[in-house]
Amino acid sequence: MSGICPHYEAATELLGRRWTGLILTALIENPSRFSEIGVGVDGISDRMLSQRLAELEDLGLVERKVDAEKRPVLVEYVATQMARELSPVSAALQEWAEKWMPGRWSPGMRGTPGCHCVAAPRSTPGKMLSSPHL
């Protein structure tokens, strides 16, 4: 027995999957359409985004809302209460990263709204910071 709680292990396995934390953080901040998430999470392919959103929906972290009354049909992804309760975890991770990882970003990386770290100027508004180190 490792002494690590299986619930904690499952949570870190889920949140540690590539792109998952960035998608959840984006949706906790604002409900978004598929294309908006794709623009905000820099570097994710449409296929991977679709896969991660389906996984998060199956787990109850994301809700897919369809407004068929609008033309074209409006589909938005919304963070559920379960996902929104991760907000303090996300904020703590952001604070930790700003304190302990400021020199680990490559020169071309862009900062994000609300990010207090020093980064290269952004070329595209709304892009989220991603790093191979996280």
N, C-alpha and C positions, 0 to 999 in steps of 0.2 A: 504494500500500500504506500502510495507516494505522500500522503498527508495533505494533498491539495484537494479541496472541495470539488466534486464532480460538476457542480453547478457553475462554479467559477471557471473550471476548465472548459466547459461547453461554451460559456459566454466569450472567453478569450479566443476560442477556436472560431466562433462565428465572427466576432468583430475583427479578428486578425486576418480574415480573408481579404485578398487584394480588392480594393475599390469599395468594400462594404462600408467602412467607416466614413469615407468621403461622401458616398451616396446618402447615408443616414444623416450626416451633418447638414448636407444641402437641403434635405427634405424637412429636417427639424426646423430649419430657418424659414423655409417657404415651401408650400405645395408647388409642384412644378410639373410641366409637361415633359414628356420623354426627351424631346429635343433640347429643352432648357437644361435638363440634368446632364445631357451629353456635352453641352457647351461648358457647363460649370465644372464638371469633373474631367479635367484635362487629360487626354491620352486614352480614355476608355473607348473601346469599339462599341458600335451599336449592338452587336451580338452579345458581348459581355454585359453591357448595361441591361439588356433585356433579360438575360439569365439571372443576374443579381437581383433585379427588381422582382422577378418571379419567385426567387428564393425568399426574399424579404417579405413578400406578400404571403407566401405559404406559412411563414413563421409568425405572422401577425404583427410585423413591425411596420409594414407599409400597406396602405389601402389604395386600390386603383378605383378612382371615381370617374364615371362616364356620364357626360351630359349630352344625351342624344337629341335634346331640344335645339341645340346650337348646330349651325352649319358652317364649317365642317364640324363634325362631332368633336367635342372637347373631352380629352382624357387627361386627367391630372393624377399624380401620385402624391399621397399625403402621408406624413408620419403619423402613426397611431399613438395612443397614450403610452403604450409600452416603449416605443421608440423615443418619444419626447422625454421620458424619464431618464434617458441616456444623456440628456443635455448637460448636466453637471459633470458627467464623466468626460464628455467631449471637451468641455471648457477646461477641466483639470489637465487633460492631455495636451491641449493647446498651450496652456501656461507652462507645463513641464517642458514641452518642445522648445518654446521660446527661450527658456532659461538654459537648457542643457544642450540644445542642438543648433544654436544659431550659426555656427561655422560649417555645418554639414551640408548646407544647400549649395548646389552647383551655381556658378555665376549667372546662368540664364534663367533660373527659376523665378517665378513671379510670386509676389505676396498676395494675400487675399483681403477683402474688406474685413476690418476688425483685427487684422493681424498686426502686431506691434513690432515684428522683427524687421530687420533691415534686409531688403531684397532688391533685385534689379527692377527697373521700371516695368510695369505691365504693358503689354502691347494689346491685349484684348480684355476689355472690362468683364468682370464676372467670373473669370477663370479661377478655379480653386487650385491651391498649391498641392502638388503631389510630389512624393519623394521616394526614391528606391530605398531610403534608409528606414522608412517606417513600415 
